[in-house]
Amino acid sequence: MVEKGSDHSSDKSPSTPEQGVQRSCSSQSGRSGGKNSKKSQSWYNVLSPTYKQRNEDFRKLFKQLPDTERLIVDYSCALQRDILLQGRLYLSENWICFYSNIFRWETLLTVRLKDICSMTKEKTARLIPNAIQVCTDSEKHFFTSFGARDRTYMMMFRLWQNALLE
């Protein structure tokens, strides 16, 4: 992506996307006090909210959780109910939480890790390996549309095992 006012035509193309990000940051860091200096410093915050912001969002959404509960990570995914509810899966030390807001139809789900009796990798449409099913004694929750299902599963599984050890 070429920013307005910068000339990247003489630059060689980077071999990895990370180098491209570093190159554009370093070219902007030489400016001082200009009108665009604040904009160039905060571009990453626009794309990826900080942990602090995500933790604040987590606290606002799930007020019933203890104040000591700490957000570990969150993922974009969908919860299969009558319809597919696109939202975010929040993993904390002792809870799996899900939030979705589709056309002002809010869905909140909290499952205590200690209440989970099984967690399995699943497939959607019997073919696509991108889902995780979480079962408690009374409910089954089917999460799908993960960007990296295996990585998400490993994190969920480790947190579940840690909660059971306590």
N, C-alpha and C positions, 0 to 999 in steps of 0.2 A: 504494500500500500504506500503510495507516495503522498506525503503531506504537502499542503499548500505552502509555497515559499521555499521548499527544499529541492535540491537538484541531485537526484540519485543516478542520473544517466551515466556518469563516469565511474560509478562504483561497480565492482564485479559482483555478480549475484552470489549470495551466501550459500554455502553447501548445506546448512541446516536452518530451520526456522528460528532457532534460538540465536544464531549469529545475526540474523536479520533484525531481531528485536534489539540486540545489544548495539548494533550499528546505528539504528535510528535513535536510540537513547543517547549514545555518545555524541551524535551530531547535534542534538538539541541541548546538551549540557553546556556547550560552549557559550551559549547566549546568556547575557546577564541583564536583568532588570527590564527586559523587553515586555511588550504587551502580551505576548504569547507564552512567557516563561511559566506561569502557573498552569496553563493548559497542557503544556508538554510534560510537566511533572506528574499530573494526575490522570493521564490517559489510562494507565493500568487500573486505577481504582474504579474507573467507569466500567471496564470490562469484567473485572473480578473483584467483588466486594471483599473487604478485609475480613479477617477472622472476627475482629471486634464487632463489625456490623452484622455478620451472620449470627453471632452469639446473641446480640441484642434482638434480632428478628426471632430467633429460637425462643428466647425468654418471653417476648410479647405474645407469641402464638400459643405457647404451652405454659400458661400461668399456673396450672395446677401442679406442675412438677416442683420438687424441692429447690430452694435457692442454691443449694450446694451442687446441683446437677450441672455437669460441664459438657458442653457440646464437643464432640470429637471430630466429626466430619459430616458433611451433607452431600447428597447426590440428587440429581434430577432423575425422576422415574415416573411411573404411572401405577396406580392401584386399580386392579380389576374388580369392579363391582358390577352393577347392572350395566354401566357404561365404563369406559376406560377413563380414569381421572388422572390427568397429567398434573404433577406437583413435585414436591421435594421430600426426600427421605432424610430425616435428621437422626444421626446416631450419637447417643450420649453414653456416659459410663454405665447407666442402668436401664436405659429406655431406648426403644425404637419408636420414632414419631414420624407421622406423615401429615403433610398439609397440602391441600389443593384448593384453588379458587377458580372455578370455571363459570364465567358469566355471573359472578357474585354468589354462586353456589359453593359455600365453603365446606370442606370435609377435613375434619381433624381426627387423627387416629393415634392413640398411644398404647404401646404394648410394653409391659415390664419384661426385661430380659429374663428374669428368674421364672416368669410364667410360661416361657416358651418350652414346648416339649420336643419339637423338631423343626429343622430348617433344611430345606433342600433346594438344589439347583433344578430349575424346570425349563421347559421349552414352551414357546407360544406356537399355536397352530401345528403342534406335534413335530415341528421342524426347526424353528429358530431358537437357539439356546441363549435367551436373554431375560430369563425370569428367575425369581426366587420366591419360594413359598415358605411362610412362617406359620407354624401351627401352635396353638395353645390348647388347653383342655376343651375349651368351648368354641373356638373360632379358627378359621383359616384365612390368611391374608396372602394374596397373590400379587407380588410387585413385578412389574415388567418395564420394558423400554429403557434398560440401563445402557449407558455408553460402554461401560466395562463391567459386565456382570460378575466375572470371576474375581476381580479385585474387590468389588463391593461385597460379595459373598464372604471372602476371606476376612474382611474387616468385621462384618456382622458376626461371623462365627467366632472370631477371637474375642470380641466384646461379650458375646453370650457365654463363652467358656469362662472368662474372667468373672462374670457376674455369678456364675454357679459356684465358683471357688470361694466366694466370700460368705 
